[in-house]
Amino acid sequence: MRARLHRMTAALAVAWLAASAASPPPTRAQGMDVLGFTPDSGPPGTLVKVVGAGFDSVLVVRFGGAAAGSLRVVSSTHLKAVVPADAATGPITVETPRGTLASARWFVVGTPPARPAPDLAFAGPRPNPATGSVSLGFTLPQSGRVRLVVFDVHGRRVKTVLDAALSAGEHQPTWNGRDERGMRVAPGAYRVRLEAAGRLLERPLILRR
């Protein structure tokens, strides 16, 4: 009797172990999976593509616990979600009526890098050397006063081409090769000075006949 009881107990234990091994993990909904997402990081407002399986009836996508700002299920294996304003760094979770699944990787929420402040740009006279009128194009990073002056090799002012308040952006003033009296200047070397945005830039210019 004792031996038969022992055999029955052993058989029940084996059956229980077999049933346990066949049961799916309680944390993973069958037919669902989050395989990956792109990009790996971004600020609120970033559109994130999530790939996986079982996305037919997605209720909500969360970034670190915060519900996505907008959600579009493209197919059963592909969805797109926008990172919400209150998102936090953490896994992306996909919720459906059958369960919730979190990504193995974390999405990193961060602010976009600050754009460098634009700078004053002055390419210099074009053409150079020149035989006639010269283009003196430049780009202003912000609105403000601009002075554009031509000097000879001795530092004497030849012509004030521009002295005015201008808006930010590209400007293309020209110099006709004449001095303040309207006389054509002699061939030779000159310097063109641009003063704007708290800076001073100089470029060489060669005039020929």
Helices and strands as residue ranges (DSSP letters): H 2-22, E 33-38, E 41-42, E 47-53, E 60-63, E 66-67, E 71-75, E 78-82, E 90-96, E 99-109, E 121-122, E 134-135, E 138-140, E 144-152, E 157-166, E 169-171, E 174-175, E 188-196, E 199-207
